[in-house]
Each structure stands twice: as C-alpha cells, then as structure tokens.
C-alpha cells in the first residue's frame, strides 16, 4: 500500500536516530515493583489488557511511547498528569515522543464538545506552543537521549487527496458516530461538522507514521487513541498499546481544564499555584497526590490531617514546576497571609492622584474590581478592607493617602503610592 510505504520512513526519523534516540544499547528497567507502580498509579484503563502490557514490559523490550498535545491554549495540570506517567516510562528506559499537534490543533478535537471548536490559525497555534518545551521539561527529563519532540504538521500536510481517501476507507461512519458527544448533538438537533469526523483519523495517522508501540493520554481521549490502534492493525498488522490515565476532576465530576475555567496553568506563579491547590476541597487530596505528586501513596496515608496533607500536596506540585526553593517560599507566603493574618511580602502598587474618590471608583481604578457593579457586590459581601477595616458602605467617599492598603477577599492587595 503506497500510503504506508511512503510514510513509514518519515524523513525526520534518521535525524532523530543520529541524536541517539534509537540507541539499542540503552537497557530498560524490568523491576516488577516499578512496573506495578507504572501500570496502576493513576491508570484508568489499558488496551488490550494490563496483563499483555505487563508481559512486554517485563520482557525487557524497549517501547516507543507517545503522547500528543494540541496547542489550543496553555498547558495545565491536566496535561501534567499524563506527562508524569510518561516520565515514569522514561525512567524505565523506554523511548518517549512528545508530539506537538500543530496540525490537529487547527482542526480542533471534538472530544466532550457540545459544539465545534473555534478554528485556530497556524499563527495562534505556534504562539500557544512557544513555551511548551520548557514547561514539559519540568516534568520529563529532556536532557536524556530517550525523548524527542515531533510536530504532526510536518507529515500531515503532505497527505494528498488519494491518501486521505485511503485513510478514511479504514473507518466507518457508524463507528465514528458512536462518540457520546455526537449522540448528544444529534438528540439536541445540533450539527456535526465533517472535519470533526476527520480528527481521530488524523490522530490515528500520527501513531502509524511514528510507528509507535504505545500511546498515553487522559481517559477522555480513549476513542481517539483506539482509532490509532485500529489503523495500526489494518495498515501495519501491529499491536499498539493504549494506556489511559484518570482525570483530575472537581467534586461535581467535571474535568479540571480550560473549558470548565477551573484549571491551574503550568506557567502560573508559585504563589498562585500553591494558593489554588490550597483552595481545593478535601475530596481532591488523595487523587491529587496519586496523579500530580511524586510521593508514595504509603507516605500519603500517614498524613492524617487534611490541611497538612493539602499543604504537602501544594508544595510538591509547586516544587515540580518551579523548584524546591520557590515551593518553600510559596508555602511561607501562604502561611503568612492565611495563618498569621499578616500582609504579603510584596504588594502591587498603583498611583492615585485624586485626593478623594467614591469607594466604587477607587476599587475600579486600583483594579481590585473590574467594574463598579462587581465592586458593589464585594462591599455588600463585606469582602473589602481599607487599611484592615471592613468597608460596608458602597456610597462612601474615601480620602486617599500614600501607603493606603486596599484588600479584597484574602488574596487581592493593592498599595497606593
């Protein structure tokens, strides 16, 4: 079949080989306890089965494993869950590919979407991805030879119409329509666009092109990853393992991510990251450790106080993404504000020239509130303090002075200069 023979030896692979990526002298770790950990911690499902994958891992065979990330926005803690699982396999000595979906991102993954994603331009995709490697390098060891970053735009854009027809012929409309969100749209009378059907086919083609042995992703990506398994069998008569991780979900069961507006971005400051984790409900502590922290679950069980456990979790996650010193600093700053009821070490300053302002105008000008209506809401909820005194009159005029500190809630502070 011309599609396969033309694409199997994708031109980037020889240059990767020169970098040592395919060094067969690198041995894999077959320690049963480590394999048990990698196949159970944070794992939702394994296809075709855990037993089959465990058998291969214990045999010492080196696997080519990949995860694809579409640059539709910032990397967040949900991405970190999958990257942590990749790191476990990397530490065992397997070959890791991080695939940047700079082509598939322009299509838009329809997974869990009640309507089509807004199309992204190539420029938007590249802008989104510009800091990905640096952030991913906080979790994966990008200095090792057993990791490579690839981009699917490099090969997918070379497909000709006849290639696309040949790929599409390996899938049925009935199979693609099985997806839950498509069924929901049909019942709601909403459109399903043709390009959304093509998304799992393009992702499947990535797996075949890179000739991988395994793909890792969140369990919301199961359909897409199994499409790759189907195509691999049909075009190369080869098994492709699929490992899905558990999702980091809020107490209502909604995935924590940009769609639900509850995500923690990997590039957030240590203070913001620490504070957001400390606001998690206690029900998220155990799953947070399981998915996001490099602490043994036996050690976690010894931490009986929920607040102490959450503080340890926040510190461990910040340490992964910002280093131990900044994690300690974030912890100290949080305790200073919330436990010791002291002012932050650093408070943003803003210049106010007016000697007197209505309190609503003052909150808007200092950017404590985005609008007067929001400022009024904060005041009525007794969430505003000026020089540590609660303000409850939204019609009040405030005499401004140098050094005045305005506070909203427990985390927003502004000093006038």
N, C-alpha and C positions, 0 to 999 in steps of 0.2 A: 504494500500500500504506500503510495508516494508520500502521503501526509506524514507517516511515521518515519520513513527512511530519510526524508528531508529534514525532519525536526529533531530526531533522536540525538544527533551530534550538534546541538546548538552551538554556535561559534564561540560563545563565552566560556564554555567548559574547558577547552585546552588551557586558556589563560589562568583559570581557577586552579587547574592541576599544577601549573608552574609555581603557584603560591604555596603548594604543599597541602592543599585541601584534600587531596586524594592519596595521602601518604599511607600506604597499606602497612607500614611498619608501626603505626600508632595502634597500640593494643586497647581493647575495650575492657572495662571492669565487669566481671561476671559475678561479683559478690551477691549472693542470694538476698541478704538483708537490704542492700541498696536497691536491688531490682524490685523487691517487695514494696519499698517506700515509693519508688517512682511510679509503680503501677497502681498504687492505692491512694496516696495522699492527693486530695483534690480532684480525683478522677471520677467522672460520671459514667462513661462507657468506653469500651474498647471493641473494635471490629477487626476481624471476625470474632475474636474472643480474647480474653485476658490470657487464657492458657496457651493459645497459639503464640502470642507475642512474648510471653514469658519464656517459652521454649526457645525462641530465636535469640532472645537477649542472653540467656544462659549458655547458648552455643558459642558465644564469642563473635558472632557475625557483626560486622560494623554496618549500621543502618544509616541511610541518608534521610534525614528528617527535616520537614519544613513547616513553617507557619507563615501564612500570608497576611499582610496588614494593608488595608486600603487607606491611603492618606486623605480621609474625608474630614479630618479635624485633628485635634491634639490627641496624643497618646494619654491614656488614663489608666487608673488602677486595674480596670478590667483587662486591658492589654497586658498589664504586669502579671496577672495570674497565669496566662499562657506562657509568657516569657520565662517565668520561674520554672515551669515544667520543662521548657526547652533547656534551661540551664542544668536541670538535673540530668537530662540525657547527654548534654555536652560534657558534664563532669564524668560521666561513664565512658566517654571517649568516642561517642557517635558523631557523625558529621551533621552539622546544623546549617540550614539555609533559612535566612530571614528574607522573605520575598516581599518587596515593596510593590503593592498593586497599583502602580501609577497608570496602568491602562484600565483595570477593572474599577478603579475609583471613579473614572469618568462615566461609567455605566451606572453604578450605584447598586449595592447589594439590597435586594428587596426583603431580606430576612426581617421578620417582625414588623414590617411596614404596612400600614393601612392604606397608604397611597404611595405613588412613585417618589423616589428621592429626587431632589432638585439636582439637575445635571451640573457637574463641575467642569471647569475648563482645565486644560493641561497646566496653565499657569497657577491656578488655585491649588491643584494637586501638589505641584512641586513646592509651592510656598508652605503648604501644610507639612510636607515631609522633610523640610530642610534641617530640622534638629532631631529627627528620629534616631539616627545612628548614635548620637551622643547619649540620648536618653536610654536607648536599648542597651548601650554599653555599661550602664549602671547595674544591669541585671545579668546579661550574658558577658562572657569574657571574650571581647572582640580582639584581644591580642593573640589568642590561640589560633593554630592553623586549621582547627576543625570547625570553623564558622565562616560563612560567606553571605554577603548581601547581594541579591539579584533584583532585577526590575522586569515585570512581565510586559511592559510596553515594548521592550526590545524585540521580543519574538511575536507577540500577538498582532502587532501592526503589520507584520509580514505575511499574515494569512491572506490568501486570495479567495475570491468567492467560491471556487470549487472546493477549497479546503474547508470553508465554513459549512458548505452543504454536506461534506463528508462527515464532519464532526457532528452536525445536527442529526444526521441519519442514525446515530448511535443512541439517541434518546427518543422517547415517545412523549406526546403532548399529555397523555393521561398521567404519566409518571410525574411530569413537571407540575401538573395541576394538583397533585396530592398535597402540596405545601399548605400548611394551616392558614397562612395569611391570604393566600389566593382564594381558598374556600370562603374565608370571611368576607373578602371583597365581592365575590360572586353573590353571596347571600345579601350583601348590602347594596348590590347593584352598582358597584364601583368598577372602574376599568382596570384591566391588567394589560400593561404595555408589552409589546413583543420583545423589546430589549431586556425586560426583566426576566423573560424566559432564558435569554442567552447567558445571563450572568453565571449560573452554575456550570454551564458548558465551557465558558472561558476559564473558570477556575479549575475545572477538570483538566483542561488542556495544559494548564500550568504544571500540574502533577506529572503528566505524561512527558512533557517537554524536558523537565528536570530529572525525569527517571527516578523519582524518589521511592523510598520503601515505606514511608510513613508520613502522615500529616497530623498535626496537633492543632486544636482550636477549641473555643468555647462550645458548649453543647448546643448553643443556638445556631452553630454552623454545621450541624450534623448532616443536613440534606446536601449542602454544597460539597462537603468533604466526601460523602458517599458517592456523589456523582463522579468525583475523581477516581474513586475505587472502581466504579463501573467501567469508566473509559479505559483505565489501565488494564483491566482484564480483557476488554474487547480488542484493544489495539496492540498490547504487548504480552497478553496472556500471563500477567504478573500480578501477584497479590500486593495490595497496598494497605498497610495497617492504618487505622484511624483511631486516634485517642481524643476523646472529648473531655474537657475539664468542667468542673462545676462552675456555675456563675456566681458572681458576687451580687447578691440581690438584697433589696431593702426588706423591711418586715412585711410589706404587702406582697412580696414576691416579684416586684418589678426589678429588672436588670439595672444595676447602677451604671449609668453611662450618660452620654450627651443628650440622648432622646428624653430621658427622664429628668434631666437637669439636676442630678444628684452625684455627679462624678467628682473624683479627685484627679486632677491632671498630674502627670508625672513631672511637669516643669513648675509646679506650684512651689512657692517658698516653703522652707522647712516649717516656719511658724504656722502658715495656713494649712499645710498638710497635717501637721500634728493636731491643730485645733479642730479640723474637720473630723478626724478619726475619733477624737475625744467626744464629739457630739453624736457618734454612732450609738444606737440603742444597744443594751447589753446582749441582746439576741444575736448580734453580729460578731461578738468577740471570738467565739470558737472558730467560726467559718473564716473570719479574718486571719486568724493565726494559720489555719490549715492552708489557705490559698495564697497569702501575701507575705508571710514571715518565715524566716529561716530559723525557726525554733522548734525543737522536737515537741510533739504533742504530749509526750510523757511529762516534759517540763511544764508545759502549759497547764496540765491537770493539777499541778502542785500550787498554782496561783489561785487561791480561793476567793480573794476579794475582787469583785468585779471592776472596781475603779483601778486597782493596781494592775489587773490584767489588761485593761484597756490602755493604761499608760504605757505598759510594756509593749503592747501591740503598736501603738502610735510611734514609740521610739524606734522599734525595729524596722518599721516601714520607712520612716524618715531616714534612718541610717543607710538603708539600701540605696536610696535615691540621692542622698546628699552627703553621706559620710557620718561617722560617729560624732565628731565634734559638733556639727550643726544639729544633730539629733539631740545631743545633751543640752545645747543652747536653747533649742525649741522647747524642750521639756522644762527647763528652768524658767523661761519666759512665761510659759503657760501657768506654771505654779505660782509665779509672782503675781499674775493678774487674777487668777481664779481661786487660789487657795489663800494667798496672803493679802488679797484685795489691794494690791499696790498698782501704781501706774506702770505702763510698759516702759522698757528701757529707751525705746525710740518712738516718738510720736510725730506723725506728719504735721508739718507747719504750713499755715496759709496766711497770707497778708489780707487784712481787712482795714480799709481806710475810713469807713464810716464810724463815727463815734457811738451811734445808736442804730439798732436795727430791730424790726419786728422779729420775734424768735423764729417764725417760719422762714423768713428771708435769710436769717443767719444760718439756719441748718442747710438751706439750699446752696448759699454762697460758699460755705465750708465743705460742701459735697458730702455732708453727713446724710442728707436725704436727696433723692433725685428730683423731688417735686414738693410743692407746698402741701399737697394732699397727703403725701407719704409722711412729711414732717409732722403734720397734724395728727396722723394716726399714731406715730411714735410717741408724741406727747400725751395723747389721751390714754395710751397704754402704759404711761409712766416709765417709758424707756429712754428718756433723755435726761442727762445730768449736765449742769454747767458748774464747773469748779466743785464737783462732787455733791451738788444739791439737785434733787429731783425737780424737774420742771413739769407743772401740770396745767399751765395757762397758755394756750396756743395763741392768744391775742396779746401777750405780754411783749413789751419793748425791752430789749437788752442793751445795756451800756457796755460796749466792747472795750477791752483793755489788753495790753500786751501780756502774754503769758496765760491768758484765759484758756482753760481746757474744756472742750465740749466732748461729751461721750454719748453714744447711742448703743444701747444694749451692753454686752460685756466685752465686745471686741473692737468697736469703732471709736477711735480717738482722734481729735484734731486740736492743735495748739495754735492760738492766734499770735502773730508777731507783727 
